[in-house]
Amino acid sequence: MDPNLKTSMNMNFNITQKAMKFLQKAKKNKLYIKRVVVTQCCIPLSTPPTVRKGSPRKPENFHEYNVDGITVYYDRDLISKSELTIDAQGQGFSERLIVTDWAIRY
């Protein structure tokens, strides 16, 4: 990771215990936060970013951080936030990672 990017993209990621257990169960130590593009009709939709376990297909399009032994890739097209919380939601097969404190303002 480029040290200059680290200073320009100063972000704090909080990964909850539930999210850590989810990643451990999946045997993953990487996740990525990606912008969701919704193209429906002529109405622009703002949605929170999606969180996926594993590595992105094009890591060069992401900023890379290390949080408690977890590699977090943050989409370069997303706005910079000072702090984000990653949590797990659901149970069993429907369990997934989410960003809990993403606010959409119109």
N, C-alpha and C positions, 0 to 999 in steps of 0.2 A: 504494500500500500504506500502510496506517495505521502510523505510526511507533510507536504504543503496542503493536501486535501484535509488532513486531520484537523489542522488549525482553522481552516475555512468552514468546515462542516462540523462544528462542535455540537454534538448531540448526546443526550443521556438516554439510554434504553433501560427500562425496567422489565425484567422477565419474571413473571410470577412463578411461585412454586408449582402451581398446576401446569403451567406451560412447560416448565423444566421437566416435570414428570412425563408429560406427553412426548417431549423430544427424546427422553431417555428410553421410553417404551418403544418408540419408533427407531431407536438406535441411530439418531441423527444428532449432529453437533453443528449443523448449519441451518439457517433459515433466511428467507428473503422477503422484503416488503416491497410490493410492486403496485404501481398505479393501475387502476382499473379504467379502461376506456369503454364507455357505453355510448354506442351510436344508434339511437332509436329516434326515428322521425326527425323533427327539426327542433326538439327540445333538448338543450344540454342538461345532462344529469351529473350531479356531483355525488360521488360515492366514496366511502372510506377505502383506503388501500387494502389489498389482500395480503395475507401472510401465508407463505408456503414453507414447508420443511424442505431441506436440501439446498442445492446451489442453483442459481439462475442459469438459464441457457447461455446468456451473454453477460458474464460478470463484468465486462468492461463498461456496461451501462449502469453500474451500481457503485455506490460508496461502500467500503468494507470496514466493519468495526468488529472488535472482539469484546464480548460481554460475558464475563464469568465462564470462559471456556467455550462459548457459543459464538460462531462466526455469523454476524448479522450483515446482510447485504441490503442497502437502502437505495431504492430507485432514484437515479439522478434527476428524473422528471418530476419527482414529488417536491413540494415545498419543504423547506428546512424547518424542523420543530426543535425547540430546546429540549423537550423530553417526550418520550413515548413509552407506553406500557403495553407489553405483549402478554396476552393471557390465552388460556384454552377455554373453549366453550363447547357444550354438548357432552355426550357420553358414548362410549363404544365406537361403532362405525361412523357416527355422525360428529365425533369430536374433531375440532379444528382450531387453528390458531387465529387470533384476532387482535387488532389494535383497539384498545378499550377507550382511549381518550382522544380520539380524532373527532373534532368538531367541524360540522359543515355549516357555513354561514352564507346566507343569501343576501 
